[in-house]
């Protein structure tokens, strides 16, 4: 695939993704964007879309069923986001840094 097609395709998919978020009820949009903003701080590569797609799908289904956001996220949105991200731990920068530190200390033992 040439780079130009990849960029255009990625940009198109991103615009479609953002349009889907805008279709959510306002309260869900705010919650989604807040969670996404938090999660961006920890992502260490470009393999984040699957997690955000999963979150969007959850919010879309929940909004159709009129499930309150608190019933989706619980009392602690940080815990909710962290649990979601834990499913993608290989992609988090903190895990990469932790593994690097472990490797460096492991080399000291040799």
N, C-alpha and C positions, 0 to 999 in steps of 0.2 A: 504494500500500500504506500502510495507516495505521501510525503509529509503534508502537502497542501490538502489532500483529501482527508487526512486524519484531523487536521486542524479544523477544517470546515465541518466535518462530521461531529467532532467534539463540541464545537460551538453550537451547532444545531441541536444536539442532544441536551446541552446545558440550557439553552433557551426553552426547550420543551419542558425540561425539568422545572425551571423557574415558573413557567406558565401553569404547571400542575399545582405548585405551591399556592399560587395566587387564586386558584379555584377553591381552596380550602376556606371555611369560615374564618373570619378575622382572628378570633381567639386561637384557633388551631395554627394559623399562619404565624402568629407571634410566638407561640410555643415552639413550633418547628424551627423557625429562624433562630430562636434563642438557643435551642439544643444544638443546631448545626454550628452556630458561631462558637459555642463552647467546645464542640468536638474538633473543630478545625485546629484548635490550639495544640492538639495532641497527635495529629496525623502526620506520619513521616514519609509518605509516598503518595503517588497519585491513584492508589487503589481504594479510594474512599467512596466512590459512587455507589457501590453495592450496599454499604451501610446506610447511606442517605436514601437510597431507593426503598430499602426495607422500612426505614422510619416513615417515609412519605406514604407508603402503602398502608402502614399501620394507622396513620393519621387519617387517610382517606376513608378507610373502612370504619374507623371509630366515629368520624364525623357523620357518615351516612346513618350510623346506628345511634347517633346522639349520645355517645358515651362522653361524659365529662373528662376533660384533660387530666384532672387529678386522678381519675380512675385508670387512666392509661399510664401516667408517669409516676403516680404515687406521691408520697409526701416530700420526697427528695429528688429533684430533677437531676442533681449531680450523680446520685447513685444510679438512676435510670440510664443516664448517658454513659456512665462508666461501665455498666453491665452490658450495654449494647456494644460499646467499643471493645470490651473484653473478647467478644466473638471474632474480632479482627486484630488481635494483639500483635501479630507479626507486622502490622502496618503502622504501629504507633511509634513515634520517635522515642518516647520514654523507654519503651521495651528495647529498642535498638541501642540506646545509650547504656541501659542497665546491662545488656548482654556484652557490650564492649568493655565495660568496667570489669565484669566477671572474667572475661577472656584475658584482660591485662593482668589481673591478679592470679589467674590460673598459670600464666606464663612465668610469673615470679616463683612459683613452686617448683619449676623444673630445674 
